Amino acid sequence: MAVLASYVGKCSKKVKNVVERGAVKKFAEAIGDLHPIYWEEEAGKNSRYQTNIAPPTFPRVFDYGVIEGLNLPAKGLIHGEQSFHYDRPLLVGEELFCYAKVESYDEKQSSMGNIGRLVITSYGEDVLGNIIFTSTATIILTEAVRKAMMV
């Protein structure tokens, strides 16, 4: 679908997010990782970070804005893979500015027909504009999903 290839390089606008203490605790509980560094204030103060930090996959809950015109369906997408890279941990209480960028799109033949692979990188910057983390996700679009998008 050449239309999806035209989005390569496009970004969403930056959206302010906060690494909120209650959200970090709920997230840690949801993933079954109750390490005290995430939620116990005393453990955070006594850590090398001198505060609580968020679990490594916590950026999944952030708002990255909308890449204008990229209207992916709400269902039928396949989560291919995801990776995270950090320059440092996310600190509980800090503000981040997050956005997403379409890195690539290609198609290939598979046993499910012609599938599309959309790669999107999400960024989190501190208030000074320093990139704290990136997360790269590959989204698989089956032939049926791509056809439905053209309707």
C-alpha positions in Angstrom: 0.0 0.0 0.0 1.9 3.0 -1.3 -0.2 5.2 0.9 1.5 3.9 4.1 4.9 4.3 2.6 4.1 8.0 2.2 4.1 8.4 6.0 7.7 7.4 6.4 9.5 10.3 8.2 6.3 11.9 9.6 6.0 12.7 13.3 3.3 13.4 15.8 3.4 16.6 17.8 5.0 16.4 21.2 2.7 15.6 24.1 3.4 16.3 27.7 3.3 13.2 30.0 4.1 12.8 33.7 5.7 9.7 35.3 2.9 9.6 37.9 3.5 7.7 41.1 0.1 6.0 41.3 0.3 5.0 37.6 3.7 3.5 38.1 2.5 1.4 41.1 -0.6 0.2 39.1 1.6 -0.7 36.2 4.0 -2.6 38.3 1.2 -4.5 39.9 -0.3 -5.2 36.5 2.9 -6.7 35.2 3.5 -8.6 38.5 6.8 -6.8 39.3 6.5 -5.3 42.8 10.1 -4.4 43.2 10.1 -1.6 45.9 12.2 0.7 43.7 9.0 1.4 41.7 6.6 2.3 44.5 8.1 2.4 48.0 9.4 6.0 48.7 12.1 4.9 51.1 13.5 2.4 48.7 13.6 5.1 46.0 15.4 7.6 48.4 18.0 5.0 49.3 18.6 3.9 45.7 21.4 5.3 43.4 18.7 7.4 41.7 17.5 8.9 45.0 13.9 8.5 43.9 11.6 5.9 42.6 11.8 4.8 38.9 9.3 3.3 36.5 9.5 -0.2 35.1 11.3 -0.5 31.8 8.1 -1.1 29.7 6.2 1.8 31.4 6.4 4.0 28.3 3.6 1.9 26.8 1.1 4.0 28.8 2.3 7.4 27.5 0.4 9.5 25.0 2.5 10.0 21.9 0.1 12.1 20.0 -1.3 11.4 16.5 0.6 11.2 13.3 -1.8 13.2 11.2 -3.6 11.1 8.5 -2.2 7.8 9.7 -5.5 6.1 10.6 -4.7 2.6 11.7 -7.7 0.4 12.5 -8.6 -0.2 16.2 -8.5 -4.0 15.7 -6.9 -6.5 13.5 -3.3 -5.3 13.8 -0.6 -7.7 14.9 2.1 -6.5 17.4 5.2 -7.9 15.7 7.9 -6.8 18.1 9.0 -4.0 20.4 12.3 -2.9 21.8 13.2 -0.1 24.3 16.4 1.8 24.7 17.2 4.0 27.7 19.8 6.7 28.3 18.6 6.6 32.0 15.6 5.3 33.9 12.3 7.2 34.1 12.1 9.1 37.4 8.8 9.1 39.2 7.4 12.7 39.1 9.2 13.9 36.1 7.6 15.4 33.0 8.4 14.1 29.6 7.5 15.2 26.1 6.6 12.2 23.9 6.1 11.8 20.2 6.1 9.1 17.5 7.8 8.9 14.1 7.1 6.5 11.2 10.5 4.9 10.5 9.7 2.5 7.6 7.0 0.6 5.8 7.5 -2.4 3.5 5.5 -5.4 2.2 6.4 -9.0 1.7 4.7 -12.3 0.8 3.9 -14.6 3.6 1.7 -17.7 4.2 -1.0 -15.2 5.2 -0.8 -13.4 1.8 0.9 -10.0 1.3 1.6 -8.4 4.6 2.7 -4.9 5.5 5.3 -4.1 8.2 5.1 -0.6 9.7 7.9 0.4 12.0 7.2 3.3 14.4 9.6 4.7 16.9 8.3 6.5 20.0 10.5 9.1 21.8 10.5 10.5 25.3 12.4 13.7 26.0 13.0 15.6 29.2 12.1 19.2 29.6 15.4 20.3 28.2 14.9 18.2 25.0 17.3 15.4 25.8 16.0 12.0 24.6 15.6 9.8 27.6 14.2 6.7 25.8 13.1 5.4 22.5 10.8 2.5 21.8 10.6 0.9 18.4 7.5 -1.2 17.5 6.8 -3.3 14.4 3.2 -3.5 13.5 2.0 -6.2 11.1 -0.9 -5.4 8.8 -2.4 -8.5 7.2 -3.8 -8.3 3.7 -7.4 -8.3 5.1 -6.6 -5.3 7.4 -4.9 -3.4 4.5 -7.9 -4.0 2.3 -10.3 -2.8 5.0 -8.2 0.4 5.3 -8.8 1.2 1.7 -12.6 1.2 2.0 
